[in-house]
Amino acid sequence: MYYPYLRGKQFELLALRECAKISPSGFVPIIEPVRQPLNRLKQTLADLSEADTDAIVIANPKYGDYRDNKDGIANLMTELPQGKSKLYFGILLTSEISEDEIKSLVATYDHHNIVLVHYGFKNWRYLTEDTEINNNIDYNIFIEKSSGSLYRKHYFDSNELILIRDGFQRRNNAEYKDPNVERFSDLHVTYRDYKMNGYGDFLTIGDAYSEGGGPAYAVAIHLTYIDPDQDDEMFVQHFVSDTNDTPTDPARKFAEALRKLVEKLDCSDSCFEETAAVAEFRKLHEGEHFPGLGYVKKLSIMHHIETLAKYGSEKGDVNA
């Protein structure tokens, strides 16, 4: 099962809502709320529930507006309609969190579904030996770069185990021209080799967090694909604009990047899935329309989720 990790910005939530309609049983999103108010998140969770798609909400975000204000998230459950899907609260175990904070958060959510998200916490013995914590945890999620294999092995006797890998290399947009194709991940193929029950990633955004970017000198469209000739490994291709000397005319830059994307889609050796997002990219190209960079980001996210959901479905790896 695929677990995409998102930080809950506007277009990320919109992507989740649309993907729930397309592939409702193919993914379980992990959402770290970073923006006030929570209205968009509430609507997203309601839509996911309506589509019978489980979701995980981080109860103690590392970034954004709720880093030091968690009361709104704690009240979220009571304000949501009950559906057939499950809503889990994730406790983010960073290197800064104390054992007392962990115990307090588990107590706060003890009447709900809880998962632990291991993100740099080192005291595995405390977590594995505390009966009160173990009895309240549904499963464990590991952020790979902050939870090494020696740490993870102590949880192999636990219930569900999920591994999250950051496959996206963050650079300035103009720098994606070379190389314009990069390896993204093989975790969708190999996660069981790590004794995991599921896998995830940070999509075509990456784990690095920023409140907002400055003016874009270059526009880059990031699109992932699975290559059957490379043992089903996933790659990401970057389609970058040509006129990148000034931050003016983003519509022109988008048109340049989009033209390259459509040309690749039409090649006989293209491995890109013809997803709903790809259909929208084609429509934007035909109509010569620039929808804004946030919308482009949404389509890239949608394509990535739909690609992995389809792969999981074909391999029989979806929600029961």
C-alpha positions in Angstrom: 0.0 0.0 0.0 1.2 3.5 -0.9 1.5 6.3 1.7 2.2 9.7 0.2 3.4 12.3 2.8 2.2 15.8 2.2 2.4 19.0 4.2 -1.2 20.1 3.6 -0.9 23.2 1.5 -3.8 24.3 -0.7 -3.0 22.5 -4.0 -1.7 19.4 -2.2 -5.1 19.0 -0.5 -6.9 19.6 -3.8 -4.8 16.9 -5.4 -5.8 14.5 -2.7 -9.5 15.2 -3.1 -9.3 14.6 -6.8 -7.2 11.4 -6.4 -9.7 10.0 -4.0 -12.3 10.0 -6.8 -9.9 8.3 -9.2 -8.1 5.7 -7.1 -9.9 5.6 -3.7 -8.4 2.3 -2.5 -4.9 2.8 -3.9 -3.3 5.1 -1.3 -3.4 6.3 2.3 -2.2 10.0 2.5 -0.2 11.3 5.5 -1.0 14.9 6.0 1.1 17.3 8.2 -1.1 20.4 8.7 1.0 23.6 8.2 -1.7 26.2 7.4 -4.4 27.9 9.4 -7.4 27.6 9.3 -8.2 23.9 9.0 -11.2 24.3 6.8 -9.5 23.0 3.7 -8.1 20.0 5.6 -11.6 19.2 7.0 -13.1 19.3 3.6 -10.3 17.1 2.2 -10.8 14.5 5.0 -14.5 14.6 4.4 -14.0 13.9 0.7 -11.5 11.1 1.5 -14.0 9.5 3.9 -16.7 9.8 1.3 -14.5 7.9 -1.1 -13.7 5.3 1.5 -10.0 6.3 1.6 -8.2 6.2 4.9 -6.0 9.1 6.0 -3.4 10.0 8.6 -3.2 13.5 10.2 0.0 14.5 12.0 -1.1 15.5 15.5 2.1 17.5 16.4 3.5 19.1 13.1 7.1 19.9 12.8 6.5 22.9 10.6 4.0 25.6 10.0 1.2 27.3 11.9 0.5 24.3 14.2 4.0 23.6 15.4 3.3 25.3 18.7 -0.5 25.2 18.6 -2.0 21.7 18.5 -5.4 22.2 20.0 -7.1 22.7 16.7 -5.9 19.4 15.4 -6.9 17.7 18.7 -10.5 18.9 18.1 -10.6 17.8 14.5 -12.1 14.4 15.0 -15.2 15.7 16.7 -15.9 18.0 13.7 -15.7 15.4 11.0 -18.6 13.2 9.7 -18.2 9.5 10.4 -17.6 7.4 7.3 -16.5 3.9 6.4 -12.9 4.9 6.2 -10.5 5.3 9.1 -8.8 8.5 10.3 -5.5 8.0 12.1 -3.6 10.5 14.1 0.1 10.4 13.6 2.5 11.3 16.4 5.7 12.7 14.9 8.7 11.3 16.7 11.5 13.9 16.0 14.9 14.1 17.7 13.5 17.0 19.8 10.4 15.3 21.3 10.6 14.1 24.9 9.3 10.8 26.3 6.8 12.8 28.4 5.5 14.5 25.3 5.0 11.2 23.6 3.1 9.8 26.5 0.9 12.9 26.7 0.1 12.8 23.0 -0.8 9.1 23.2 -3.1 9.9 26.1 -4.7 12.7 24.2 -5.6 10.5 21.3 -6.2 7.2 23.2 -9.8 6.9 21.9 -8.7 7.2 18.3 -6.5 5.4 15.8 -2.9 6.2 16.4 0.3 5.7 14.4 3.9 6.5 15.3 5.9 8.4 12.7 9.6 7.9 13.4 11.5 11.0 12.3 14.8 11.1 14.2 13.8 9.8 17.7 16.5 7.4 19.0 15.2 5.7 22.2 13.6 2.6 20.6 13.8 0.8 23.9 11.4 3.2 25.6 8.9 2.8 22.8 9.1 -1.0 22.4 9.0 -1.7 26.2 6.2 0.7 27.2 3.1 -1.5 27.3 0.7 1.5 27.5 2.1 3.0 24.3 2.2 -0.3 22.4 -1.4 -1.1 23.3 -2.5 2.1 21.7 -0.5 2.1 18.5 -2.0 0.7 15.2 1.3 0.8 13.2 4.7 2.4 12.8 5.9 4.6 10.0 9.6 5.3 9.4 11.1 8.2 7.6 14.0 6.4 6.0 16.7 9.1 6.3 16.0 9.6 10.0 15.3 6.0 11.0 18.1 3.6 10.0 17.9 -0.1 9.5 19.3 -0.9 12.9 16.6 1.3 14.5 13.8 -0.2 12.4 14.7 -3.8 13.2 13.5 -3.4 16.8 10.0 -3.0 15.5 9.9 -6.1 13.2 7.6 -7.9 15.7 5.1 -5.0 15.7 2.0 -4.7 13.5 2.0 -2.8 10.3 5.3 -1.2 9.3 5.6 1.5 6.6 8.8 3.0 5.1 8.9 6.5 3.6 11.7 7.5 1.3 12.4 10.9 -0.1 13.2 10.3 -3.8 13.1 13.9 -5.0 16.2 16.0 -5.3 15.4 19.7 -4.6 17.2 22.2 -6.7 16.6 25.5 -8.4 14.2 24.9 -11.4 16.8 25.9 -14.0 19.2 23.3 -12.7 16.8 20.4 -13.6 17.9 20.7 -17.2 20.9 18.5 -16.5 20.2 15.8 -15.8 16.6 16.1 -16.8 15.9 12.4 -16.0 16.8 11.0 -12.5 16.1 7.9 -10.5 13.3 8.4 -8.1 12.8 5.2 -6.1 12.4 1.4 -6.3 10.7 1.2 -2.9 7.3 0.3 -4.5 9.0 -2.9 -5.8 11.4 -3.6 -2.9 9.6 -2.5 0.3 8.9 -6.1 1.4 12.7 -6.8 1.3 12.9 -4.3 4.1 10.3 -6.3 6.1 7.7 -3.5 5.5 4.0 -3.8 4.9 3.8 -0.6 2.8 5.9 2.3 1.4 5.7 6.0 0.8 7.5 9.1 -0.4 7.3 12.9 -0.4 6.1 12.9 -4.0 7.5 15.4 -6.5 7.9 18.0 -3.7 10.5 16.5 -1.4 10.8 16.5 2.4 12.5 20.0 2.6 9.9 22.5 3.8 9.6 26.2 2.8 6.8 28.6 3.6 6.8 29.9 0.0 9.2 30.6 -2.9 10.3 33.8 -4.6 9.6 34.7 -8.2 10.3 31.8 -10.6 13.1 32.4 -13.1 12.4 29.0 -14.6 9.3 26.8 -14.7 9.8 23.1 -14.3 7.2 20.3 -14.6 8.2 17.2 -12.7 6.6 14.0 -13.9 7.3 10.4 -12.7 7.1 7.1 -14.6 7.8 3.5 -14.0 10.1 1.8 -16.5 9.3 -1.9 -17.1 12.7 -2.3 -18.8 14.4 -1.2 -15.6 12.8 -3.7 -13.2 9.9 -1.4 -12.7 12.1 1.3 -11.1 10.5 4.8 -10.9 12.2 7.8 -12.6 11.3 11.5 -12.6 11.7 13.6 -15.7 12.0 17.4 -15.5 10.6 19.6 -18.3 12.2 23.0 -18.0 11.5 26.3 -19.7 14.1 27.9 -22.0 13.8 31.6 -21.2 15.1 31.7 -17.7 17.0 35.0 -17.4 14.3 37.0 -15.6 11.2 36.1 -13.4 8.8 37.7 -15.9 6.2 36.0 -18.1 5.6 32.7 -16.2 2.9 31.9 -18.8 5.5 31.8 -21.6 7.8 29.7 -19.4 5.1 27.2 -18.7 4.2 26.9 -22.4 7.8 26.1 -23.2 8.0 23.4 -20.5 4.6 22.0 -21.4 5.5 21.7 -25.1 8.5 19.5 -24.1 6.3 17.4 -21.9 3.7 16.8 -24.6 6.4 16.0 -27.1 7.7 13.3 -24.8 4.2 12.0 -24.1 3.7 11.5 -27.8 7.0 9.6 -28.3 6.7 5.8 -28.9 9.1 5.1 -26.0 7.2 7.1 -23.4 6.6 5.2 -20.2 4.3 7.8 -18.7 0.9 6.6 -17.6 -2.0 8.4 -19.4 -3.4 9.6 -16.1 -6.2 12.2 -15.5 -3.4 14.7 -14.8 -1.7 13.9 -18.1 -5.0 14.4 -19.9 -5.3 17.8 -18.2 -1.7 18.7 -19.2 -2.7 17.9 -22.8 -5.8 20.0 -22.5 -3.8 23.0 -21.2 -1.4 22.6 -24.1 -4.1 22.5 -26.7 -5.9 25.5 -25.2 -2.6 27.4 -24.7 -3.7 28.1 -21.2 -1.6 28.9 -18.1 -3.5 27.9 -14.9 -0.9 29.1 -12.4 2.1 27.3 -10.9 0.1 26.0 -8.0 -2.2 24.2 -10.3 0.8 22.7 -12.2 2.1 21.4 -8.9 -1.3 19.8 -8.2 -1.3 18.0 -11.5 2.2 16.7 -10.9 1.1 15.3 -7.5 -2.0 13.8 -8.9 -0.1 12.0 -11.7 2.4 10.6 -9.2 -0.3 9.2 -6.9 -2.3 7.8 -9.7 0.7 6.1 -11.2 1.6 4.3 -8.0 -2.0 3.5 -7.2 -2.4 1.9 -10.6 0.9 0.0 -10.2 -0.3 -1.3 -6.8 -3.7 -2.3 -8.2 -2.0 -4.3 -11.0 0.2 -6.0 -8.4 -2.7 -6.7 -6.1 -1.3 -4.3 -3.5 -4.3 -2.2 -2.4 -6.5 -1.8 0.6 -8.6 -4.8 1.5 
